[in-house]
Amino acid sequence: MSEGTDWSGRHKKMFTVFRHAMELERQAQKMFRQAISLAEDPTFRKVLEGFLADEERHERELVARYNALRKQVGAEPGD
């Protein structure tokens, strides 16, 4: 995308989707942390810790791609 990009519609929606996805990943992490704190069975706890690690990785990947896109387009709508 180039300078002077029209931020109407699609581009604004794209950034909104990214931000929403990042928030969902954070909520999932919170849920898994809570479940881990309640888990008494070591095997189940290990499974939950794996899920938490997946969600943390997903968030890191989303943030990296979001930031790369911001850099590519020069800013985010509203900046």
mmCIF file of the N, C-alpha and C atoms, coordinates in Angstrom:
data_MODEL
# 
_entry.id   MODEL 
# 
loop_
_atom_site.group_PDB 
_atom_site.id 
_atom_site.type_symbol 
_atom_site.label_atom_id 
_atom_site.label_alt_id 
_atom_site.label_comp_id 
_atom_site.label_asym_id 
_atom_site.label_entity_id 
_atom_site.label_seq_id 
_atom_site.pdbx_PDB_ins_code 
_atom_site.Cartn_x 
_atom_site.Cartn_y 
_atom_site.Cartn_z 
_atom_site.occupancy 
_atom_site.B_iso_or_equiv 
_atom_site.pdbx_formal_charge 
_atom_site.auth_seq_id 
_atom_site.auth_comp_id 
_atom_site.auth_asym_id 
_atom_site.auth_atom_id 
_atom_site.pdbx_PDB_model_num 
ATOM 1   N N  . MET A 1 1  ? 0.849   -1.173  0.000  1.00 0.00 ? 1  MET A N  1 
ATOM 2   C CA . MET A 1 1  ? 0.000   0.000   0.000  1.00 0.00 ? 1  MET A CA 1 
ATOM 3   C C  . MET A 1 1  ? 0.887   1.226   0.000  1.00 0.00 ? 1  MET A C  1 
ATOM 4   N N  . SER A 1 2  ? 0.377   2.259   -0.497 1.00 0.00 ? 2  SER A N  1 
ATOM 5   C CA . SER A 1 2  ? 1.224   3.438   -0.649 1.00 0.00 ? 2  SER A CA 1 
ATOM 6   C C  . SER A 1 2  ? 0.683   4.594   0.164  1.00 0.00 ? 2  SER A C  1 
ATOM 7   N N  . GLU A 1 3  ? 1.507   5.625   0.221  1.00 0.00 ? 3  GLU A N  1 
ATOM 8   C CA . GLU A 1 3  ? 1.104   6.850   0.918  1.00 0.00 ? 3  GLU A CA 1 
ATOM 9   C C  . GLU A 1 3  ? -0.179  7.374   0.294  1.00 0.00 ? 3  GLU A C  1 
ATOM 10  N N  . GLY A 1 4  ? -1.053  7.920   1.118  1.00 0.00 ? 4  GLY A N  1 
ATOM 11  C CA . GLY A 1 4  ? -2.306  8.449   0.610  1.00 0.00 ? 4  GLY A CA 1 
ATOM 12  C C  . GLY A 1 4  ? -3.364  7.376   0.437  1.00 0.00 ? 4  GLY A C  1 
ATOM 13  N N  . THR A 1 5  ? -3.154  6.208   1.052  1.00 0.00 ? 5  THR A N  1 
ATOM 14  C CA . THR A 1 5  ? -4.119  5.125   0.954  1.00 0.00 ? 5  THR A CA 1 
ATOM 15  C C  . THR A 1 5  ? -5.472  5.573   1.487  1.00 0.00 ? 5  THR A C  1 
ATOM 16  N N  . ASP A 1 6  ? -6.532  5.181   0.808  1.00 0.00 ? 6  ASP A N  1 
ATOM 17  C CA . ASP A 1 6  ? -7.888  5.475   1.263  1.00 0.00 ? 6  ASP A CA 1 
ATOM 18  C C  . ASP A 1 6  ? -8.240  4.513   2.390  1.00 0.00 ? 6  ASP A C  1 
ATOM 19  N N  . TRP A 1 7  ? -8.423  5.067   3.588  1.00 0.00 ? 7  TRP A N  1 
ATOM 20  C CA . TRP A 1 7  ? -8.676  4.228   4.758  1.00 0.00 ? 7  TRP A CA 1 
ATOM 21  C C  . TRP A 1 7  ? -10.155 3.924   4.946  1.00 0.00 ? 7  TRP A C  1 
ATOM 22  N N  . SER A 1 8  ? -10.988 4.238   3.984  1.00 0.00 ? 8  SER A N  1 
ATOM 23  C CA . SER A 1 8  ? -12.401 3.953   4.152  1.00 0.00 ? 8  SER A CA 1 
ATOM 24  C C  . SER A 1 8  ? -12.644 2.447   4.061  1.00 0.00 ? 8  SER A C  1 
ATOM 25  N N  . GLY A 1 9  ? -13.521 1.972   4.878  1.00 0.00 ? 9  GLY A N  1 
ATOM 26  C CA . GLY A 1 9  ? -14.014 0.613   4.777  1.00 0.00 ? 9  GLY A CA 1 
ATOM 27  C C  . GLY A 1 9  ? -13.051 -0.512  5.059  1.00 0.00 ? 9  GLY A C  1 
ATOM 28  N N  . ARG A 1 10 ? -12.509 -1.104  4.011  1.00 0.00 ? 10 ARG A N  1 
ATOM 29  C CA . ARG A 1 10 ? -11.747 -2.343  4.108  1.00 0.00 ? 10 ARG A CA 1 
ATOM 30  C C  . ARG A 1 10 ? -10.524 -2.243  5.011  1.00 0.00 ? 10 ARG A C  1 
ATOM 31  N N  . HIS A 1 11 ? -9.747  -1.181  4.888  1.00 0.00 ? 11 HIS A N  1 
ATOM 32  C CA . HIS A 1 11 ? -8.518  -1.069  5.668  1.00 0.00 ? 11 HIS A CA 1 
ATOM 33  C C  . HIS A 1 11 ? -8.826  -0.862  7.151  1.00 0.00 ? 11 HIS A C  1 
ATOM 34  N N  . LYS A 1 12 ? -9.801  -0.025  7.437  1.00 0.00 ? 12 LYS A N  1 
ATOM 35  C CA . LYS A 1 12 ? -10.196 0.168   8.833  1.00 0.00 ? 12 LYS A CA 1 
ATOM 36  C C  . LYS A 1 12 ? -10.668 -1.146  9.429  1.00 0.00 ? 12 LYS A C  1 
ATOM 37  N N  . LYS A 1 13 ? -11.466 -1.896  8.671  1.00 0.00 ? 13 LYS A N  1 
ATOM 38  C CA . LYS A 1 13 ? -11.982 -3.183  9.128  1.00 0.00 ? 13 LYS A CA 1 
ATOM 39  C C  . LYS A 1 13 ? -10.833 -4.160  9.380  1.00 0.00 ? 13 LYS A C  1 
ATOM 40  N N  . MET A 1 14 ? -9.837  -4.155  8.505  1.00 0.00 ? 14 MET A N  1 
ATOM 41  C CA . MET A 1 14 ? -8.708  -5.062  8.634  1.00 0.00 ? 14 MET A CA 1 
ATOM 42  C C  . MET A 1 14 ? -7.975  -4.823  9.957  1.00 0.00 ? 14 MET A C  1 
ATOM 43  N N  . PHE A 1 15 ? -7.698  -3.574  10.294 1.00 0.00 ? 15 PHE A N  1 
ATOM 44  C CA . PHE A 1 15 ? -7.021  -3.282  11.552 1.00 0.00 ? 15 PHE A CA 1 
ATOM 45  C C  . PHE A 1 15 ? -7.910  -3.621  12.746 1.00 0.00 ? 15 PHE A C  1 
ATOM 46  N N  . THR A 1 16 ? -9.209  -3.398  12.604 1.00 0.00 ? 16 THR A N  1 
ATOM 47  C CA . THR A 1 16 ? -10.146 -3.745  13.668 1.00 0.00 ? 16 THR A CA 1 
ATOM 48  C C  . THR A 1 16 ? -10.136 -5.252  13.914 1.00 0.00 ? 16 THR A C  1 
ATOM 49  N N  . VAL A 1 17 ? -10.108 -6.028  12.851 1.00 0.00 ? 17 VAL A N  1 
ATOM 50  C CA . VAL A 1 17 ? -10.065 -7.489  12.975 1.00 0.00 ? 17 VAL A CA 1 
ATOM 51  C C  . VAL A 1 17 ? -8.786  -7.924  13.686 1.00 0.00 ? 17 VAL A C  1 
ATOM 52  N N  . PHE A 1 18 ? -7.653  -7.351  13.314 1.00 0.00 ? 18 PHE A N  1 
ATOM 53  C CA . PHE A 1 18 ? -6.381  -7.671  13.977 1.00 0.00 ? 18 PHE A CA 1 
ATOM 54  C C  . PHE A 1 18 ? -6.456  -7.378  15.473 1.00 0.00 ? 18 PHE A C  1 
ATOM 55  N N  . ARG A 1 19 ? -6.940  -6.183  15.825 1.00 0.00 ? 19 ARG A N  1 
ATOM 56  C CA . ARG A 1 19 ? -7.010  -5.816  17.246 1.00 0.00 ? 19 ARG A CA 1 
ATOM 57  C C  . ARG A 1 19 ? -7.949  -6.740  18.006 1.00 0.00 ? 19 ARG A C  1 
ATOM 58  N N  . HIS A 1 20 ? -9.056  -7.101  17.389 1.00 0.00 ? 20 HIS A N  1 
ATOM 59  C CA . HIS A 1 20 ? -10.001 -8.006  18.032 1.00 0.00 ? 20 HIS A CA 1 
ATOM 60  C C  . HIS A 1 20 ? -9.377  -9.389  18.230 1.00 0.00 ? 20 HIS A C  1 
ATOM 61  N N  . ALA A 1 21 ? -8.686  -9.871  17.221 1.00 0.00 ? 21 ALA A N  1 
ATOM 62  C CA . ALA A 1 21 ? -8.032  -11.179 17.325 1.00 0.00 ? 21 ALA A CA 1 
ATOM 63  C C  . ALA A 1 21 ? -6.989  -11.183 18.444 1.00 0.00 ? 21 ALA A C  1 
ATOM 64  N N  . MET A 1 22 ? -6.231  -10.101 18.568 1.00 0.00 ? 22 MET A N  1 
ATOM 65  C CA . MET A 1 22 ? -5.239  -10.022 19.644 1.00 0.00 ? 22 MET A CA 1 
ATOM 66  C C  . MET A 1 22 ? -5.919  -10.051 21.007 1.00 0.00 ? 22 MET A C  1 
ATOM 67  N N  . GLU A 1 23 ? -7.032  -9.372  21.136 1.00 0.00 ? 23 GLU A N  1 
ATOM 68  C CA . GLU A 1 23 ? -7.760  -9.363  22.407 1.00 0.00 ? 23 GLU A CA 1 
ATOM 69  C C  . GLU A 1 23 ? -8.311  -10.754 22.733 1.00 0.00 ? 23 GLU A C  1 
ATOM 70  N N  . LEU A 1 24 ? -8.809  -11.451 21.727 1.00 0.00 ? 24 LEU A N  1 
ATOM 71  C CA . LEU A 1 24 ? -9.299  -12.813 21.959 1.00 0.00 ? 24 LEU A CA 1 
ATOM 72  C C  . LEU A 1 24 ? -8.181  -13.738 22.425 1.00 0.00 ? 24 LEU A C  1 
ATOM 73  N N  . GLU A 1 25 ? -6.994  -13.572 21.860 1.00 0.00 ? 25 GLU A N  1 
ATOM 74  C CA . GLU A 1 25 ? -5.852  -14.383 22.300 1.00 0.00 ? 25 GLU A CA 1 
ATOM 75  C C  . GLU A 1 25 ? -5.529  -14.093 23.769 1.00 0.00 ? 25 GLU A C  1 
ATOM 76  N N  . ARG A 1 26 ? -5.584  -12.828 24.156 1.00 0.00 ? 26 ARG A N  1 
ATOM 77  C CA . ARG A 1 26 ? -5.314  -12.464 25.556 1.00 0.00 ? 26 ARG A CA 1 
ATOM 78  C C  . ARG A 1 26 ? -6.374  -13.034 26.489 1.00 0.00 ? 26 ARG A C  1 
ATOM 79  N N  . GLN A 1 27 ? -7.623  -13.021 26.050 1.00 0.00 ? 27 GLN A N  1 
ATOM 80  C CA . GLN A 1 27 ? -8.694  -13.592 26.866 1.00 0.00 ? 27 GLN A CA 1 
ATOM 81  C C  . GLN A 1 27 ? -8.515  -15.101 27.025 1.00 0.00 ? 27 GLN A C  1 
ATOM 82  N N  . ALA A 1 28 ? -8.118  -15.770 25.957 1.00 0.00 ? 28 ALA A N  1 
ATOM 83  C CA . ALA A 1 28 ? -7.876  -17.213 26.026 1.00 0.00 ? 28 ALA A CA 1 
ATOM 84  C C  . ALA A 1 28 ? -6.729  -17.515 26.988 1.00 0.00 ? 28 ALA A C  1 
ATOM 85  N N  . GLN A 1 29 ? -5.688  -16.688 26.962 1.00 0.00 ? 29 GLN A N  1 
ATOM 86  C CA . GLN A 1 29 ? -4.574  -16.880 27.889 1.00 0.00 ? 29 GLN A CA 1 
ATOM 87  C C  . GLN A 1 29 ? -5.044  -16.760 29.326 1.00 0.00 ? 29 GLN A C  1 
ATOM 88  N N  . LYS A 1 30 ? -5.858  -15.768 29.577 1.00 0.00 ? 30 LYS A N  1 
ATOM 89  C CA . LYS A 1 30 ? -6.391  -15.559 30.935 1.00 0.00 ? 30 LYS A CA 1 
ATOM 90  C C  . LYS A 1 30 ? -7.197  -16.780 31.374 1.00 0.00 ? 30 LYS A C  1 
ATOM 91  N N  . MET A 1 31 ? -8.030  -17.296 30.473 1.00 0.00 ? 31 MET A N  1 
ATOM 92  C CA . MET A 1 31 ? -8.847  -18.465 30.776 1.00 0.00 ? 31 MET A CA 1 
ATOM 93  C C  . MET A 1 31 ? -7.969  -19.680 31.093 1.00 0.00 ? 31 MET A C  1 
ATOM 94  N N  . PHE A 1 32 ? -6.935  -19.907 30.281 1.00 0.00 ? 32 PHE A N  1 
ATOM 95  C CA . PHE A 1 32 ? -6.067  -21.053 30.519 1.00 0.00 ? 32 PHE A CA 1 
ATOM 96  C C  . PHE A 1 32 ? -5.247  -20.885 31.798 1.00 0.00 ? 32 PHE A C  1 
ATOM 97  N N  . ARG A 1 33 ? -4.814  -19.672 32.100 1.00 0.00 ? 33 ARG A N  1 
ATOM 98  C CA . ARG A 1 33 ? -4.100  -19.454 33.365 1.00 0.00 ? 33 ARG A CA 1 
ATOM 99  C C  . ARG A 1 33 ? -4.988  -19.783 34.561 1.00 0.00 ? 33 ARG A C  1 
ATOM 100 N N  . GLN A 1 34 ? -6.247  -19.383 34.464 1.00 0.00 ? 34 GLN A N  1 
ATOM 101 C CA . GLN A 1 34 ? -7.188  -19.682 35.544 1.00 0.00 ? 34 GLN A CA 1 
ATOM 102 C C  . GLN A 1 34 ? -7.391  -21.194 35.662 1.00 0.00 ? 34 GLN A C  1 
ATOM 103 N N  . ALA A 1 35 ? -7.568  -21.866 34.544 1.00 0.00 ? 35 ALA A N  1 
ATOM 104 C CA . ALA A 1 35 ? -7.753  -23.315 34.565 1.00 0.00 ? 35 ALA A CA 1 
ATOM 105 C C  . ALA A 1 35 ? -6.520  -24.013 35.126 1.00 0.00 ? 35 ALA A C  1 
ATOM 106 N N  . ILE A 1 36 ? -5.332  -23.545 34.765 1.00 0.00 ? 36 ILE A N  1 
ATOM 107 C CA . ILE A 1 36 ? -4.089  -24.129 35.276 1.00 0.00 ? 36 ILE A CA 1 
ATOM 108 C C  . ILE A 1 36 ? -4.031  -24.000 36.795 1.00 0.00 ? 36 ILE A C  1 
ATOM 109 N N  . SER A 1 37 ? -4.446  -22.848 37.292 1.00 0.00 ? 37 SER A N  1 
ATOM 110 C CA . SER A 1 37 ? -4.397  -22.639 38.751 1.00 0.00 ? 37 SER A CA 1 
ATOM 111 C C  . SER A 1 37 ? -5.367  -23.561 39.488 1.00 0.00 ? 37 SER A C  1 
ATOM 112 N N  . LEU A 1 38 ? -6.376  -24.051 38.798 1.00 0.00 ? 38 LEU A N  1 
ATOM 113 C CA . LEU A 1 38 ? -7.364  -24.938 39.411 1.00 0.00 ? 38 LEU A CA 1 
ATOM 114 C C  . LEU A 1 38 ? -7.061  -26.419 39.201 1.00 0.00 ? 38 LEU A C  1 
ATOM 115 N N  . ALA A 1 39 ? -6.226  -26.706 38.221 1.00 0.00 ? 39 ALA A N  1 
ATOM 116 C CA . ALA A 1 39 ? -5.964  -28.105 37.853 1.00 0.00 ? 39 ALA A CA 1 
ATOM 117 C C  . ALA A 1 39 ? -5.118  -28.809 38.912 1.00 0.00 ? 39 ALA A C  1 
ATOM 118 N N  . GLU A 1 40 ? -5.619  -29.929 39.364 1.00 0.00 ? 40 GLU A N  1 
ATOM 119 C CA . GLU A 1 40 ? -4.872  -30.737 40.340 1.00 0.00 ? 40 GLU A CA 1 
ATOM 120 C C  . GLU A 1 40 ? -4.143  -31.890 39.667 1.00 0.00 ? 40 GLU A C  1 
ATOM 121 N N  . ASP A 1 41 ? -4.690  -32.391 38.577 1.00 0.00 ? 41 ASP A N  1 
ATOM 122 C CA . ASP A 1 41 ? -4.083  -33.516 37.864 1.00 0.00 ? 41 ASP A CA 1 
ATOM 123 C C  . ASP A 1 41 ? -2.894  -33.018 37.044 1.00 0.00 ? 41 ASP A C  1 
ATOM 124 N N  . PRO A 1 42 ? -1.696  -33.562 37.275 1.00 0.00 ? 42 PRO A N  1 
ATOM 125 C CA . PRO A 1 42 ? -0.500  -33.085 36.566 1.00 0.00 ? 42 PRO A CA 1 
ATOM 126 C C  . PRO A 1 42 ? -0.587  -33.242 35.046 1.00 0.00 ? 42 PRO A C  1 
ATOM 127 N N  . THR A 1 43 ? -1.204  -34.316 34.582 1.00 0.00 ? 43 THR A N  1 
ATOM 128 C CA . THR A 1 43 ? -1.317  -34.533 33.141 1.00 0.00 ? 43 THR A CA 1 
ATOM 129 C C  . THR A 1 43 ? -2.230  -33.490 32.521 1.00 0.00 ? 43 THR A C  1 
ATOM 130 N N  . PHE A 1 44 ? -3.361  -33.238 33.166 1.00 0.00 ? 44 PHE A N  1 
ATOM 131 C CA . PHE A 1 44 ? -4.296  -32.234 32.666 1.00 0.00 ? 44 PHE A CA 1 
ATOM 132 C C  . PHE A 1 44 ? -3.660  -30.844 32.721 1.00 0.00 ? 44 PHE A C  1 
ATOM 133 N N  . ARG A 1 45 ? -2.940  -30.582 33.793 1.00 0.00 ? 45 ARG A N  1 
ATOM 134 C CA . ARG A 1 45 ? -2.259  -29.291 33.931 1.00 0.00 ? 45 ARG A CA 1 
ATOM 135 C C  . ARG A 1 45 ? -1.270  -29.087 32.781 1.00 0.00 ? 45 ARG A C  1 
ATOM 136 N N  . LYS A 1 46 ? -0.548  -30.137 32.428 1.00 0.00 ? 46 LYS A N  1 
ATOM 137 C CA . LYS A 1 46 ? 0.435   -30.053 31.340 1.00 0.00 ? 46 LYS A CA 1 
ATOM 138 C C  . LYS A 1 46 ? -0.268  -29.747 30.006 1.00 0.00 ? 46 LYS A C  1 
ATOM 139 N N  . VAL A 1 47 ? -1.414  -30.368 29.786 1.00 0.00 ? 47 VAL A N  1 
ATOM 140 C CA . VAL A 1 47 ? -2.183  -30.102 28.568 1.00 0.00 ? 47 VAL A CA 1 
ATOM 141 C C  . VAL A 1 47 ? -2.597  -28.628 28.528 1.00 0.00 ? 47 VAL A C  1 
ATOM 142 N N  . LEU A 1 48 ? -3.111  -28.138 29.652 1.00 0.00 ? 48 LEU A N  1 
ATOM 143 C CA . LEU A 1 48 ? -3.526  -26.736 29.726 1.00 0.00 ? 48 LEU A CA 1 
ATOM 144 C C  . LEU A 1 48 ? -2.342  -25.787 29.510 1.00 0.00 ? 48 LEU A C  1 
ATOM 145 N N  . GLU A 1 49 ? -1.179  -26.135 30.053 1.00 0.00 ? 49 GLU A N  1 
ATOM 146 C CA . GLU A 1 49 ? 0.015   -25.307 29.854 1.00 0.00 ? 49 GLU A CA 1 
ATOM 147 C C  . GLU A 1 49 ? 0.409   -25.269 28.376 1.00 0.00 ? 49 GLU A C  1 
ATOM 148 N N  . GLY A 1 50 ? 0.205   -26.384 27.681 1.00 0.00 ? 50 GLY A N  1 
ATOM 149 C CA . GLY A 1 50 ? 0.462   -26.417 26.235 1.00 0.00 ? 50 GLY A CA 1 
ATOM 150 C C  . GLY A 1 50 ? -0.488  -25.496 25.488 1.00 0.00 ? 50 GLY A C  1 
ATOM 151 N N  . PHE A 1 51 ? -1.772  -25.526 25.887 1.00 0.00 ? 51 PHE A N  1 
ATOM 152 C CA . PHE A 1 51 ? -2.741  -24.625 25.269 1.00 0.00 ? 51 PHE A CA 1 
ATOM 153 C C  . PHE A 1 51 ? -2.374  -23.167 25.519 1.00 0.00 ? 51 PHE A C  1 
ATOM 154 N N  . LEU A 1 52 ? -1.949  -22.864 26.736 1.00 0.00 ? 52 LEU A N  1 
ATOM 155 C CA . LEU A 1 52 ? -1.537  -21.499 27.069 1.00 0.00 ? 52 LEU A CA 1 
ATOM 156 C C  . LEU A 1 52 ? -0.361  -21.074 26.194 1.00 0.00 ? 52 LEU A C  1 
ATOM 157 N N  . ALA A 1 53 ? 0.607   -21.947 26.045 1.00 0.00 ? 53 ALA A N  1 
ATOM 158 C CA . ALA A 1 53 ? 1.775   -21.632 25.212 1.00 0.00 ? 53 ALA A CA 1 
ATOM 159 C C  . ALA A 1 53 ? 1.350   -21.365 23.768 1.00 0.00 ? 53 ALA A C  1 
ATOM 160 N N  . ASP A 1 54 ? 0.384   -22.141 23.270 1.00 0.00 ? 54 ASP A N  1 
ATOM 161 C CA . ASP A 1 54 ? -0.121  -21.916 21.913 1.00 0.00 ? 54 ASP A CA 1 
ATOM 162 C C  . ASP A 1 54 ? -0.744  -20.530 21.788 1.00 0.00 ? 54 ASP A C  1 
ATOM 163 N N  . GLU A 1 55 ? -1.564  -20.154 22.766 1.00 0.00 ? 55 GLU A N  1 
ATOM 164 C CA . GLU A 1 55 ? -2.225  -18.848 22.721 1.00 0.00 ? 55 GLU A CA 1 
ATOM 165 C C  . GLU A 1 55 ? -1.212  -17.707 22.812 1.00 0.00 ? 55 GLU A C  1 
ATOM 166 N N  . GLU A 1 56 ? -0.171  -17.880 23.617 1.00 0.00 ? 56 GLU A N  1 
ATOM 167 C CA . GLU A 1 56 ? 0.880   -16.858 23.713 1.00 0.00 ? 56 GLU A CA 1 
ATOM 168 C C  . GLU A 1 56 ? 1.609   -16.712 22.383 1.00 0.00 ? 56 GLU A C  1 
ATOM 169 N N  . ARG A 1 57 ? 1.862   -17.849 21.734 1.00 0.00 ? 57 ARG A N  1 
ATOM 170 C CA . ARG A 1 57 ? 2.519   -17.818 20.416 1.00 0.00 ? 57 ARG A CA 1 
ATOM 171 C C  . ARG A 1 57 ? 1.616   -17.147 19.394 1.00 0.00 ? 57 ARG A C  1 
ATOM 172 N N  . HIS A 1 58 ? 0.327   -17.485 19.423 1.00 0.00 ? 58 HIS A N  1 
ATOM 173 C CA . HIS A 1 58 ? -0.611  -16.857 18.490 1.00 0.00 ? 58 HIS A CA 1 
ATOM 174 C C  . HIS A 1 58 ? -0.607  -15.336 18.656 1.00 0.00 ? 58 HIS A C  1 
ATOM 175 N N  . GLU A 1 59 ? -0.629  -14.885 19.904 1.00 0.00 ? 59 GLU A N  1 
ATOM 176 C CA . GLU A 1 59 ? -0.622  -13.428 20.139 1.00 0.00 ? 59 GLU A CA 1 
ATOM 177 C C  . GLU A 1 59 ? 0.660   -12.794 19.595 1.00 0.00 ? 59 GLU A C  1 
ATOM 178 N N  . ARG A 1 60 ? 1.800   -13.407 19.871 1.00 0.00 ? 60 ARG A N  1 
ATOM 179 C CA . ARG A 1 60 ? 3.070   -12.859 19.365 1.00 0.00 ? 60 ARG A CA 1 
ATOM 180 C C  . ARG A 1 60 ? 3.051   -12.759 17.840 1.00 0.00 ? 60 ARG A C  1 
ATOM 181 N N  . GLU A 1 61 ? 2.527   -13.791 17.175 1.00 0.00 ? 61 GLU A N  1 
ATOM 182 C CA . GLU A 1 61 ? 2.469   -13.783 15.711 1.00 0.00 ? 61 GLU A CA 1 
ATOM 183 C C  . GLU A 1 61 ? 1.525   -12.699 15.198 1.00 0.00 ? 61 GLU A C  1 
ATOM 184 N N  . LEU A 1 62 ? 0.376   -12.555 15.831 1.00 0.00 ? 62 LEU A N  1 
ATOM 185 C CA . LEU A 1 62 ? -0.571  -11.513 15.433 1.00 0.00 ? 62 LEU A CA 1 
ATOM 186 C C  . LEU A 1 62 ? 0.025   -10.123 15.618 1.00 0.00 ? 62 LEU A C  1 
ATOM 187 N N  . VAL A 1 63 ? 0.664   -9.892  16.757 1.00 0.00 ? 63 VAL A N  1 
ATOM 188 C CA . VAL A 1 63 ? 1.263   -8.584  17.024 1.00 0.00 ? 63 VAL A CA 1 
ATOM 189 C C  . VAL A 1 63 ? 2.350   -8.286  15.993 1.00 0.00 ? 63 VAL A C  1 
ATOM 190 N N  . ALA A 1 64 ? 3.171   -9.275  15.683 1.00 0.00 ? 64 ALA A N  1 
ATOM 191 C CA . ALA A 1 64 ? 4.237   -9.069  14.702 1.00 0.00 ? 64 ALA A CA 1 
ATOM 192 C C  . ALA A 1 64 ? 3.660   -8.724  13.332 1.00 0.00 ? 64 ALA A C  1 
ATOM 193 N N  . ARG A 1 65 ? 2.634   -9.436  12.921 1.00 0.00 ? 65 ARG A N  1 
ATOM 194 C CA . ARG A 1 65 ? 2.025   -9.178  11.614 1.00 0.00 ? 65 ARG A CA 1 
ATOM 195 C C  . ARG A 1 65 ? 1.286   -7.840  11.598 1.00 0.00 ? 65 ARG A C  1 
ATOM 196 N N  . TYR A 1 66 ? 0.638   -7.521  12.698 1.00 0.00 ? 66 TYR A N  1 
ATOM 197 C CA . TYR A 1 66 ? -0.058  -6.236  12.829 1.00 0.00 ? 66 TYR A CA 1 
ATOM 198 C C  . TYR A 1 66 ? 0.950   -5.099  12.699 1.00 0.00 ? 66 TYR A C  1 
ATOM 199 N N  . ASN A 1 67 ? 2.064   -5.209  13.422 1.00 0.00 ? 67 ASN A N  1 
ATOM 200 C CA . ASN A 1 67 ? 3.087   -4.161  13.366 1.00 0.00 ? 67 ASN A CA 1 
ATOM 201 C C  . ASN A 1 67 ? 3.731   -4.068  11.989 1.00 0.00 ? 67 ASN A C  1 
ATOM 202 N N  . ALA A 1 68 ? 3.941   -5.207  11.341 1.00 0.00 ? 68 ALA A N  1 
ATOM 203 C CA . ALA A 1 68 ? 4.502   -5.200  9.991  1.00 0.00 ? 68 ALA A CA 1 
ATOM 204 C C  . ALA A 1 68 ? 3.549   -4.508  9.021  1.00 0.00 ? 68 ALA A C  1 
ATOM 205 N N  . LEU A 1 69 ? 2.266   -4.768  9.178  1.00 0.00 ? 69 LEU A N  1 
ATOM 206 C CA . LEU A 1 69 ? 1.287   -4.128  8.314  1.00 0.00 ? 69 LEU A CA 1 
ATOM 207 C C  . LEU A 1 69 ? 1.231   -2.624  8.558  1.00 0.00 ? 69 LEU A C  1 
ATOM 208 N N  . ARG A 1 70 ? 1.271   -2.233  9.834  1.00 0.00 ? 70 ARG A N  1 
ATOM 209 C CA . ARG A 1 70 ? 1.301   -0.799  10.152 1.00 0.00 ? 70 ARG A CA 1 
ATOM 210 C C  . ARG A 1 70 ? 2.503   -0.133  9.497  1.00 0.00 ? 70 ARG A C  1 
ATOM 211 N N  . LYS A 1 71 ? 3.648   -0.799  9.578  1.00 0.00 ? 71 LYS A N  1 
ATOM 212 C CA . LYS A 1 71 ? 4.867   -0.248  8.984  1.00 0.00 ? 71 LYS A CA 1 
ATOM 213 C C  . LYS A 1 71 ? 4.736   -0.167  7.453  1.00 0.00 ? 71 LYS A C  1 
ATOM 214 N N  . GLN A 1 72 ? 4.151   -1.205  6.881  1.00 0.00 ? 72 GLN A N  1 
ATOM 215 C CA . GLN A 1 72 ? 3.992   -1.248  5.427  1.00 0.00 ? 72 GLN A CA 1 
ATOM 216 C C  . GLN A 1 72 ? 3.127   -0.116  4.916  1.00 0.00 ? 72 GLN A C  1 
ATOM 217 N N  . VAL A 1 73 ? 2.060   0.185   5.640  1.00 0.00 ? 73 VAL A N  1 
ATOM 218 C CA . VAL A 1 73 ? 1.130   1.219   5.174  1.00 0.00 ? 73 VAL A CA 1 
ATOM 219 C C  . VAL A 1 73 ? 1.463   2.591   5.745  1.00 0.00 ? 73 VAL A C  1 
ATOM 220 N N  . GLY A 1 74 ? 2.397   2.637   6.670  1.00 0.00 ? 74 GLY A N  1 
ATOM 221 C CA . GLY A 1 74 ? 2.836   3.913   7.198  1.00 0.00 ? 74 GLY A CA 1 
ATOM 222 C C  . GLY A 1 74 ? 2.150   4.334   8.471  1.00 0.00 ? 74 GLY A C  1 
ATOM 223 N N  . ALA A 1 75 ? 1.017   3.751   8.776  1.00 0.00 ? 75 ALA A N  1 
ATOM 224 C CA . ALA A 1 75 ? 0.276   4.076   9.986  1.00 0.00 ? 75 ALA A CA 1 
ATOM 225 C C  . ALA A 1 75 ? -1.011  3.271   9.985  1.00 0.00 ? 75 ALA A C  1 
ATOM 226 N N  . GLU A 1 76 ? -1.747  3.460   11.013 1.00 0.00 ? 76 GLU A N  1 
ATOM 227 C CA . GLU A 1 76 ? -3.053  2.826   11.135 1.00 0.00 ? 76 GLU A CA 1 
ATOM 228 C C  . GLU A 1 76 ? -4.105  3.909   10.935 1.00 0.00 ? 76 GLU A C  1 
ATOM 229 N N  . PRO A 1 77 ? -5.274  3.532   10.414 1.00 0.00 ? 77 PRO A N  1 
ATOM 230 C CA . PRO A 1 77 ? -6.326  4.528   10.283 1.00 0.00 ? 77 PRO A CA 1 
ATOM 231 C C  . PRO A 1 77 ? -6.585  5.217   11.602 1.00 0.00 ? 77 PRO A C  1 
ATOM 232 N N  . GLY A 1 78 ? -6.661  6.502   11.582 1.00 0.00 ? 78 GLY A N  1 
ATOM 233 C CA . GLY A 1 78 ? -6.881  7.257   12.808 1.00 0.00 ? 78 GLY A CA 1 
ATOM 234 C C  . GLY A 1 78 ? -5.605  7.757   13.445 1.00 0.00 ? 78 GLY A C  1 
ATOM 235 N N  . ASP A 1 79 ? -4.441  7.271   12.999 1.00 0.00 ? 79 ASP A N  1 
ATOM 236 C CA . ASP A 1 79 ? -3.144  7.748   13.531 1.00 0.00 ? 79 ASP A CA 1 
ATOM 237 C C  . ASP A 1 79 ? -2.831  9.111   12.978 1.00 0.00 ? 79 ASP A C  1 
# 
